Amino acid sequence: MARLRITRLGHGGVLYRSPAERWVWVDRWSGAPTYVAPPEPWQVDVIAPTHGHFDHIGNDALDVVELASGGGTVIGSHELSIYLASRGVEAIGMNKGGTVEAAGISFTMVHAEHTGGVTITGDGPEATREVGCWGWLVRFEDGTVVYHTGDTDLFGDLALVKDRWTPTIAVLPIGGHYTMGPADAARAVALIGARTVIPVHYGTFPILAGTPAELAEATDADVVALEPGETWEA
């Protein structure tokens, strides 16, 4: 069996290629100025957004719709599944505390401190439809557990993640302004107990000013700073 490979797609987007060669797409935003697509041919086994903001699924959930056209299972909140149905996409709706298995991989939905409105375009002014926000505890075929927090602020119940799932890898935002910055991300890593942390959601725009170097100064965990398009093997 191969090893887990994690590719940063740019902004908050991540592609996981599992030990059994299943492709899991999380929060791809192809419109990001930093987006780098993986080499083709692509494979789409699971699409697992963490909320509905345009910078994680595109306006009108365009990125989810496009990925779903290539097959694979879409998972997300109940509310997101209802919205996606209006876009012609069948998704498994769930809520925090629930676990689903897709493509042989386990996904548990957990809390995140954020908002999650889908941007809806049309003939009139843009509007948003709230569909929630969440993180994923992902258990891959070889037993590796990754905590993909999604966009979030620091909150105390992150300590429960360590007690319940003991993830070895955390993927979390550090940019600040819309999410926690490096200092609070370091506190989050301590609560989570992960040995390796991969920062995302920084540097896309000047306002997302947190840096991996600042995170590395504040944590004893190994910080894997991936450039968009770069892959790390667990």
BAFI-3210 file (N, C-alpha, C; in Angstrom, 3 decimals, decimal comma, padded with zeros to 6 digits):
// residues 234
n [1|2|3|4|5|6|7|8|9|10|11|12|13|14|15|16|17|18|19|20|21|22|23|24|25|26|27|28|29|30|31|32|33|34|35|36|37|38|39|40|41|42|43|44|45|46|47|48|49|50|51|52|53|54|55|56|57|58|59|60|61|62|63|64|65|66|67|68|69|70|71|72|73|74|75|76|77|78|79|80|81|82|83|84|85|86|87|88|89|90|91|92|93|94|95|96|97|98|99|100|101|102|103|104|105|106|107|108|109|110|111|112|113|114|115|116|117|118|119|120|121|122|123|124|125|126|127|128|129|130|131|132|133|134|135|136|137|138|139|140|141|142|143|144|145|146|147|148|149|150|151|152|153|154|155|156|157|158|159|160|161|162|163|164|165|166|167|168|169|170|171|172|173|174|175|176|177|178|179|180|181|182|183|184|185|186|187|188|189|190|191|192|193|194|195|196|197|198|199|200|201|202|203|204|205|206|207|208|209|210|211|212|213|214|215|216|217|218|219|220|221|222|223|224|225|226|227|228|229|230|231|232|233|234]
n.u [000,846|000,499|001,723|000,058|-000,578|-000,427|-001,565|-001,272|-003,592|-003,708|-004,709|-007,244|-007,517|-007,146|-005,825|-006,141|-004,450|-005,047|-003,671|-004,701|-005,016|-007,214|-008,835|-009,337|-010,986|-010,813|-012,281|-011,583|-010,848|-010,983|-010,826|-009,025|-006,303|-003,939|-004,244|-003,257|-003,548|-003,603|-001,569|-003,040|-004,155|-007,120|-008,613|-011,619|-012,859|-013,944|-015,607|-015,285|-016,219|-015,732|-017,366|-019,602|-018,492|-017,459|-014,717|-014,001|-015,606|-016,335|-018,333|-021,832|-021,330|-019,662|-017,210|-017,624|-019,728|-018,473|-016,413|-018,003|-019,144|-017,338|-017,746|-017,714|-018,232|-020,113|-019,944|-021,312|-022,832|-026,296|-027,824|-026,209|-026,340|-028,977|-028,982|-027,113|-028,535|-030,299|-028,600|-028,200|-026,636|-026,088|-025,752|-024,403|-025,965|-025,250|-024,513|-022,811|-020,936|-021,706|-020,719|-019,513|-018,754|-016,845|-015,680|-014,093|-012,933|-013,084|-015,098|-015,598|-017,705|-017,051|-017,107|-016,662|-015,564|-016,989|-018,515|-020,753|-021,855|-023,217|-022,394|-024,661|-025,339|-026,862|-029,454|-029,975|-028,692|-025,878|-026,383|-026,407|-026,570|-026,916|-025,189|-023,813|-020,786|-017,843|-015,464|-013,310|-012,603|-010,544|-010,108|-007,849|-007,150|-004,936|-005,021|-004,105|-004,890|-006,202|-006,788|-008,700|-009,329|-010,928|-012,070|-011,616|-011,813|-009,834|-010,896|-011,966|-012,870|-011,395|-009,613|-010,969|-010,803|-008,226|-008,506|-010,467|-009,885|-007,150|-005,458|-002,670|-001,853|-002,548|-004,431|-004,736|-006,038|-004,101|-004,073|-005,331|-007,614|-010,046|-009,974|-008,328|-005,060|-001,442|-000,492|-002,730|-003,319|-001,150|-001,738|-004,030|-002,959|-001,556|-003,687|-004,921|-002,931|-001,477|001,336|002,336|001,776|000,011|-000,154|-002,752|-004,798|-003,656|-001,794|-003,007|-004,281|-003,302|-004,430|-004,549|-002,374|-000,824|001,950|003,733|006,247|005,868|004,066|005,687|007,509|005,988|005,137|005,842|005,375|005,957|006,122|004,823|005,230|003,643|003,992|001,593|000,445|002,416|003,424|003,236|004,398|003,073]
n.v [-001,189|002,218|005,443|008,092|011,030|014,524|017,348|020,774|022,913|025,593|028,616|027,671|025,113|021,567|018,521|015,178|012,192|008,994|006,109|003,918|004,975|006,696|009,677|012,596|015,562|018,661|021,666|022,939|025,801|026,952|029,441|030,884|033,175|031,929|029,333|026,062|023,509|019,940|017,582|016,285|012,946|013,544|012,240|011,631|010,839|011,440|014,362|016,859|019,490|022,139|024,232|026,780|029,079|031,258|031,189|028,646|026,855|028,093|030,601|030,002|027,378|026,334|024,923|022,524|021,499|021,155|019,298|017,176|016,373|014,671|012,344|010,435|010,790|013,190|014,955|016,678|019,311|018,935|021,084|022,094|019,945|020,083|022,532|021,896|019,988|021,568|022,427|020,284|018,284|015,350|014,799|013,541|014,401|015,535|015,987|017,681|015,491|013,266|010,410|009,264|006,778|006,872|005,813|003,969|005,385|007,034|009,676|012,064|014,545|017,588|020,336|023,789|027,157|029,527|031,028|030,105|030,786|030,186|031,830|033,225|033,853|035,754|037,388|039,583|041,399|039,843|037,204|035,458|032,142|030,504|027,621|026,404|025,433|023,433|020,967|018,232|014,987|012,719|009,416|007,397|004,550|003,195|003,730|006,243|009,355|012,417|015,724|017,970|021,130|023,039|026,431|028,301|029,746|029,778|027,502|026,081|023,414|022,028|020,445|018,118|016,746|015,673|013,827|012,084|011,290|011,426|012,672|012,590|014,409|017,762|020,030|023,347|026,767|029,822|032,472|034,698|037,456|036,518|034,050|032,163|033,369|032,845|032,628|031,821|029,570|027,970|027,496|026,014|023,725|022,658|021,939|020,054|018,154|017,167|015,905|016,850|019,729|021,329|024,342|026,415|028,686|031,298|034,162|034,460|036,851|040,208|040,772|038,383|037,736|036,105|033,843|030,780|030,722|032,254|030,604|028,347|029,362|029,411|026,888|023,486|021,465|019,791|021,879|021,862|023,594|024,097|025,076|026,334|023,709|021,987|018,838|016,770|013,860|011,634]
n.w [000,000|-000,797|000,448|002,226|000,409|000,378|-001,146|-001,583|-002,947|-003,238|-001,608|000,556|-000,331|-000,603|-001,755|-001,099|-001,581|-001,108|000,712|-000,664|-003,120|-003,492|-004,337|-002,589|-002,467|-000,966|-000,375|-002,832|-004,688|-007,628|-008,693|-007,242|-006,948|-006,391|-007,127|-008,041|-010,214|-009,893|-011,778|-014,732|-015,710|-013,765|-010,802|-009,157|-006,217|-003,671|-002,598|-000,372|000,990|003,459|004,136|002,831|001,653|-001,032|-001,531|-001,063|-002,384|-004,686|-006,420|-006,396|-005,807|-007,748|-008,033|-006,661|-008,159|-010,673|-010,043|-009,169|-011,506|-012,532|-011,225|-008,132|-004,558|-002,841|000,161|002,974|004,939|005,948|005,030|002,984|001,237|000,380|-000,974|-003,012|-004,390|-005,811|-007,709|-009,221|-008,144|-006,376|-002,990|000,101|002,929|006,211|009,740|012,471|014,484|013,155|011,169|008,087|005,632|002,771|-000,307|001,010|003,066|006,206|007,386|009,766|010,918|012,497|014,869|013,864|014,232|012,597|009,670|006,951|004,345|001,133|-001,852|-003,989|-007,275|-009,938|-011,840|-010,288|-007,380|-005,723|-003,363|-000,196|001,120|004,031|004,969|006,926|008,758|009,242|010,415|009,380|010,535|009,295|008,571|007,121|004,921|005,941|008,590|009,342|010,769|009,919|010,818|009,371|009,739|008,510|007,911|010,798|014,102|017,093|019,580|022,696|022,743|020,933|022,236|022,748|020,405|020,371|022,504|021,556|018,906|018,348|016,161|013,920|012,084|011,339|009,454|008,992|009,180|008,964|008,328|009,527|010,248|008,787|009,867|012,504|013,398|013,191|015,944|017,476|016,016|016,662|019,354|018,934|017,713|019,867|021,541|019,934|019,575|017,436|015,601|013,250|011,282|008,735|007,267|005,895|003,916|003,802|002,700|000,192|-000,287|000,649|003,158|004,478|006,418|008,071|008,558|007,704|008,947|011,254|012,569|012,973|014,811|017,053|017,792|018,739|017,029|013,869|011,167|008,043|005,337|002,524|-000,814|-003,215|-005,218|-004,414|-003,002|-000,130|001,451|003,718]
ca.u [000,000|001,253|001,575|-000,818|000,027|-001,246|-001,199|-001,943|-004,067|-003,769|-005,658|-007,585|-007,796|-006,215|-006,122|-005,559|-004,418|-004,973|-002,812|-005,337|-005,121|-008,486|-008,599|-010,292|-010,846|-011,379|-012,267|-010,948|-011,334|-010,194|-010,697|-008,029|-005,121|-002,816|-004,636|-002,456|-004,233|-002,716|-001,438|-004,082|-005,600|-007,619|-009,514|-012,503|-013,534|-014,728|-015,573|-015,637|-016,033|-015,911|-018,434|-020,079|-017,954|-017,004|-013,291|-013,796|-016,345|-016,686|-019,692|-022,842|-020,744|-019,217|-016,142|-018,221|-020,495|-017,549|-015,779|-019,006|-019,423|-016,377|-018,060|-017,308|-019,234|-020,072|-020,439|-021,364|-023,963|-027,639|-028,241|-025,450|-026,846|-030,221|-028,604|-026,474|-029,587|-030,829|-027,584|-028,114|-025,620|-026,555|-024,754|-024,783|-026,084|-025,030|-024,287|-021,690|-021,084|-021,956|-019,607|-019,863|-017,644|-016,912|-014,500|-013,269|-012,327|-014,046|-015,178|-016,424|-017,920|-016,900|-017,414|-015,728|-016,066|-016,928|-019,804|-020,632|-022,865|-022,976|-022,671|-025,589|-025,373|-028,046|-029,712|-029,981|-027,502|-025,472|-026,944|-025,800|-027,457|-026,106|-025,247|-023,029|-019,349|-017,441|-014,180|-013,353|-011,640|-010,471|-009,315|-007,529|-007,160|-003,827|-005,214|-003,692|-005,996|-005,923|-007,825|-008,800|-010,207|-011,698|-011,870|-012,080|-011,089|-009,460|-011,935|-011,454|-013,246|-010,398|-008,960|-011,713|-010,325|-007,082|-008,972|-011,363|-009,397|-005,687|-004,894|-001,229|-001,659|-003,591|-004,399|-005,519|-005,765|-003,228|-003,986|-005,869|-008,703|-011,238|-009,741|-007,248|-003,731|-000,423|-000,378|-003,847|-003,177|-000,212|-002,502|-004,912|-002,155|-001,279|-004,905|-005,189|-001,892|-000,901|002,789|002,620|000,743|000,118|-000,957|-003,432|-005,615|-002,796|-001,004|-003,751|-004,480|-002,496|-005,077|-004,285|-000,960|-000,089|002,933|004,215|007,385|005,320|003,519|006,807|008,109|005,067|004,733|006,871|005,020|006,626|005,313|005,077|004,736|003,564|003,613|000,511|000,863|003,420|002,892|003,971|004,055|003,051]
ca.v [000,000|003,470|006,343|009,245|012,213|015,711|018,410|022,056|023,400|027,043|029,152|026,641|023,852|020,460|017,229|014,013|010,945|008,051|004,945|003,056|005,797|007,404|011,123|013,343|016,994|019,476|023,133|023,470|027,060|027,083|030,861|031,530|033,617|031,033|027,944|025,244|022,237|018,776|017,095|015,369|012,847|013,631|011,228|012,233|009,807|012,102|015,819|017,099|020,882|022,405|025,224|027,219|030,341|031,208|030,897|027,227|026,033|028,920|031,134|029,016|026,041|025,896|023,935|021,234|021,032|020,677|018,060|016,107|015,888|013,603|011,198|010,561|011,040|014,515|014,955|018,000|019,507|018,695|022,272|022,147|018,907|020,587|023,532|021,240|019,324|022,568|022,587|019,023|017,427|014,527|014,792|012,957|015,422|015,039|017,089|017,497|014,275|012,145|009,795|008,502|006,168|007,091|005,285|003,234|006,339|007,491|011,120|012,507|015,986|018,197|021,762|024,850|028,489|030,283|031,042|029,261|031,106|030,037|033,020|032,905|034,913|035,732|038,653|040,646|041,448|038,594|036,905|034,279|031,183|029,871|026,160|025,908|025,222|022,258|020,358|016,790|014,007|011,771|008,218|006,755|003,086|002,675|004,146|007,631|010,275|013,815|016,677|019,122|021,947|024,055|027,783|028,353|030,429|028,925|027,255|025,144|022,023|021,344|019,448|016,865|016,044|014,866|012,732|011,158|010,796|011,496|012,837|012,851|015,511|018,781|021,016|024,413|028,096|030,688|033,792|035,792|038,311|035,692|032,833|032,379|033,618|031,871|032,420|030,987|028,268|027,200|027,035|024,953|022,520|022,100|021,291|018,897|017,165|016,629|016,030|017,564|020,690|021,912|025,575|026,831|029,895|032,446|034,659|034,640|038,295|040,845|040,767|037,073|038,068|035,121|033,088|029,530|030,996|032,683|029,409|027,496|029,955|029,317|025,508|022,450|020,514|019,976|022,687|021,545|024,737|023,705|026,043|025,822|022,684|021,116|017,638|016,182|012,456|011,336]
ca.w [000,000|-000,887|001,583|002,033|-000,193|000,604|-002,077|-001,390|-004,231|-003,189|-000,638|001,542|-001,008|-000,401|-002,369|-000,432|-002,346|-000,005|000,480|-001,660|-004,326|-003,590|-004,372|-001,774|-002,744|000,099|-000,515|-004,044|-005,264|-008,854|-009,005|-006,389|-007,696|-006,097|-007,410|-008,941|-010,401|-009,994|-013,151|-015,217|-015,518|-012,423|-010,262|-008,157|-005,436|-002,626|-002,561|001,025|001,403|004,882|004,267|001,535|001,152|-002,424|-001,634|-000,782|-003,352|-005,832|-006,474|-006,808|-005,592|-009,067|-007,957|-006,291|-009,320|-011,705|-009,587|-009,102|-012,862|-012,783|-010,378|-006,743|-003,527|-002,237|001,527|003,577|005,844|005,391|004,296|001,734|000,326|-000,214|-001,979|-004,152|-005,178|-006,744|-008,747|-009,937|-007,531|-005,262|-001,925|001,380|003,953|007,564|010,663|013,379|015,268|012,261|010,436|006,888|004,918|001,335|-000,994|001,961|003,994|007,212|007,568|010,888|010,881|013,816|014,962|013,496|014,574|011,355|008,985|005,773|003,352|-000,301|-002,655|-005,074|-008,272|-010,791|-012,513|-009,301|-006,530|-005,108|-002,051|000,412|001,777|005,068|004,959|008,050|008,616|010,001|010,093|009,106|011,008|008,184|008,853|005,854|004,934|006,730|009,968|009,557|011,027|009,621|011,204|008,479|010,580|007,819|008,438|012,176|015,147|018,209|020,577|023,684|022,516|020,108|023,079|022,644|019,208|020,821|023,348|020,857|017,612|018,288|014,818|013,856|011,144|011,334|008,369|009,600|008,626|009,765|007,703|010,313|009,773|008,632|010,652|013,462|012,880|013,599|017,386|017,922|015,357|017,477|020,513|018,452|017,513|021,192|022,010|019,069|019,838|016,204|015,483|012,006|010,928|007,399|007,260|004,666|004,035|004,073|001,584|-001,059|-000,357|001,690|004,470|005,093|006,594|008,855|007,774|008,306|009,827|012,540|013,205|013,397|016,001|018,190|018,051|018,676|015,975|012,581|010,252|006,634|004,577|001,123|-001,832|-004,050|-006,158|-003,817|-002,348|000,990|001,673|005,157]
c.u [000,885|001,049|000,635|-000,021|-000,947|-000,717|-001,981|-002,304|-004,013|-004,899|-005,978|-007,767|-006,712|-006,738|-005,383|-005,610|-004,072|-004,035|-003,379|-005,647|-006,553|-008,204|-009,722|-010,008|-011,557|-011,179|-011,479|-011,643|-010,479|-010,017|-009,666|-006,835|-003,906|-003,114|-003,677|-003,125|-003,231|-002,620|-002,601|-003,433|-006,000|-008,476|-010,346|-013,259|-014,430|-014,520|-016,115|-015,370|-016,252|-016,947|-018,719|-019,465|-017,341|-015,541|-012,956|-014,558|-016,707|-018,076|-020,641|-022,315|-020,171|-018,147|-016,665|-018,977|-019,562|-016,872|-016,772|-019,352|-018,465|-016,618|-017,618|-018,473|-019,030|-020,661|-020,385|-022,553|-025,278|-028,071|-027,491|-025,969|-028,138|-029,909|-028,004|-027,488|-030,191|-029,862|-027,351|-027,092|-026,238|-025,438|-025,309|-024,793|-025,932|-024,904|-023,198|-021,956|-021,322|-020,698|-020,157|-018,595|-017,871|-015,599|-013,540|-012,578|-013,414|-013,942|-016,127|-016,494|-017,879|-017,060|-016,280|-016,380|-015,918|-018,355|-019,658|-021,644|-022,402|-023,295|-023,495|-025,649|-026,635|-028,214|-029,665|-028,692|-027,159|-026,110|-026,201|-026,869|-026,606|-026,304|-024,393|-021,543|-018,945|-016,006|-014,367|-012,245|-011,651|-009,560|-009,108|-007,340|-006,052|-003,912|-004,772|-004,914|-005,518|-007,099|-007,736|-009,822|-011,198|-011,379|-012,412|-011,245|-010,662|-010,666|-011,526|-011,754|-012,359|-009,676|-009,675|-011,279|-009,146|-007,547|-009,726|-010,736|-007,878|-005,121|-003,393|-000,905|-002,835|-003,367|-005,310|-005,122|-004,886|-003,264|-004,401|-006,997|-010,016|-011,155|-008,709|-005,940|-002,727|-000,369|-001,496|-003,828|-002,215|-000,894|-003,443|-004,154|-001,849|-002,497|-005,185|-004,176|-001,266|000,605|003,199|001,464|001,044|-000,755|-001,543|-004,127|-004,772|-002,147|-001,744|-003,971|-003,676|-003,108|-004,881|-002,789|-000,168|000,832|003,298|005,388|006,914|004,720|004,640|007,476|007,277|004,664|005,937|006,564|005,837|005,690|005,750|004,433|004,782|003,229|002,438|001,042|001,859|002,759|003,832|003,484|004,157|003,892]
c.v [001,244|004,301|007,484|010,404|013,385|016,827|019,668|022,620|024,914|027,481|028,062|025,264|022,811|019,231|016,151|012,832|009,841|006,892|003,963|003,810|006,292|008,899|011,834|014,838|017,781|020,953|023,645|024,759|027,353|028,538|031,586|031,980|032,728|029,587|027,275|023,876|021,094|018,305|016,165|014,060|012,885|012,417|011,920|011,111|010,393|013,607|016,216|018,550|021,039|023,493|025,785|028,467|030,182|030,817|029,467|026,319|026,814|029,514|030,068|027,588|025,455|024,806|022,559|020,650|020,460|019,380|016,899|015,567|014,780|012,368|011,445|010,901|012,422|014,410|016,366|018,109|019,186|019,867|022,409|021,123|019,349|021,631|022,861|020,494|020,297|022,841|021,280|018,051|016,667|014,432|014,086|014,073|014,812|016,234|016,716|016,335|013,047|011,663|009,081|007,876|006,366|006,640|004,586|004,098|006,857|008,999|011,423|014,021|016,544|019,710|022,634|026,177|029,404|030,439|030,266|029,528|030,889|031,361|032,614|034,097|034,775|037,076|039,831|040,677|040,061|038,451|035,715|033,421|030,383|028,353|025,547|025,793|024,099|021,887|018,873|016,074|012,886|010,614|007,455|005,252|002,481|003,075|005,565|008,519|011,708|014,652|017,872|020,054|022,780|025,420|027,830|029,322|029,376|028,740|026,068|023,693|021,307|020,264|018,101|016,053|015,139|013,648|011,671|010,527|010,757|011,600|013,093|014,036|016,468|019,719|022,153|025,782|028,918|032,142|034,947|036,509|037,534|034,395|033,155|032,646|032,645|031,598|031,527|029,625|027,378|026,678|025,889|023,641|021,856|021,373|020,003|017,782|016,560|016,853|016,841|018,496|021,269|023,156|025,869|028,160|031,088|032,887|034,865|036,115|038,940|040,773|039,440|036,997|037,057|034,285|031,777|029,746|031,435|031,498|028,542|028,031|029,699|027,894|024,582|021,400|020,795|020,721|022,382|022,650|024,402|024,907|025,475|024,875|021,698|019,989|017,176|014,752|012,137|010,123]
c.w [000,000|000,379|001,221|001,445|-000,062|-000,280|-001,748|-002,755|-004,332|-002,281|000,408|000,957|-000,819|-001,144|-001,589|-001,398|-001,360|-000,309|-000,550|-002,954|-004,568|-003,486|-003,623|-001,952|-001,650|-000,237|-001,717|-004,462|-006,479|-009,272|-008,171|-007,222|-007,454|-006,469|-008,393|-009,024|-010,419|-011,434|-013,517|-015,664|-014,046|-012,085|-009,193|-007,455|-004,356|-002,746|-001,192|001,415|002,901|005,157|002,884|000,968|-000,242|-002,541|-001,228|-001,743|-004,613|-005,697|-006,994|-006,705|-006,874|-008,986|-007,571|-007,471|-010,387|-011,293|-009,589|-010,481|-013,260|-011,945|-008,955|-005,840|-002,944|-000,836|002,086|004,497|005,138|004,521|002,976|000,745|-000,350|-001,284|-003,209|-005,012|-006,189|-007,880|-009,494|-009,384|-006,361|-004,227|-000,698|002,412|005,336|008,491|011,642|014,336|014,410|011,567|009,219|006,331|003,433|000,719|-000,030|002,999|004,924|007,403|008,725|010,876|012,298|013,719|014,406|013,850|013,360|010,852|007,686|004,689|001,916|-000,997|-003,867|-006,010|-009,116|-011,446|-011,547|-008,507|-005,983|-003,736|-001,477|001,065|002,754|005,043|006,064|007,736|009,561|009,663|009,861|009,866|009,989|008,572|007,547|006,032|005,786|008,199|010,275|009,724|010,794|010,104|010,266|009,110|009,799|008,389|009,861|012,987|016,165|019,124|021,443|023,408|021,505|020,917|023,020|021,427|019,574|021,603|022,554|019,619|017,486|016,868|014,889|012,957|011,266|010,160|008,808|009,074|009,554|009,307|008,576|009,579|009,617|009,438|011,722|012,719|013,458|015,101|017,900|017,240|016,133|018,738|020,114|018,271|018,850|021,741|021,232|019,302|018,600|016,169|014,265|011,698|009,554|007,364|005,885|004,938|004,482|002,768|000,277|-001,345|000,773|003,084|005,207|005,377|007,417|007,986|008,463|009,249|011,208|013,289|013,755|014,660|017,250|018,535|017,987|017,617|014,717|011,639|008,823|005,800|003,087|000,250|-002,633|-005,127|-005,596|-003,016|-001,250|001,209|003,151|005,500]
res [m|a|r|l|r|i|t|r|l|g|h|g|g|v|l|y|r|s|p|a|e|r|w|v|w|v|d|r|w|s|g|a|p|t|y|v|a|p|p|e|p|w|q|v|d|v|i|a|p|t|h|g|h|f|d|h|i|g|n|d|a|l|d|v|v|e|l|a|s|g|g|g|t|v|i|g|s|h|e|l|s|i|y|l|a|s|r|g|v|e|a|i|g|m|n|k|g|g|t|v|e|a|a|g|i|s|f|t|m|v|h|a|e|h|t|g|g|v|t|i|t|g|d|g|p|e|a|t|r|e|v|g|c|w|g|w|l|v|r|f|e|d|g|t|v|v|y|h|t|g|d|t|d|l|f|g|d|l|a|l|v|k|d|r|w|t|p|t|i|a|v|l|p|i|g|g|h|y|t|m|g|p|a|d|a|a|r|a|v|a|l|i|g|a|r|t|v|i|p|v|h|y|g|t|f|p|i|l|a|g|t|p|a|e|l|a|e|a|t|d|a|d|v|v|a|l|e|p|g|e|t|w|e|a]
***
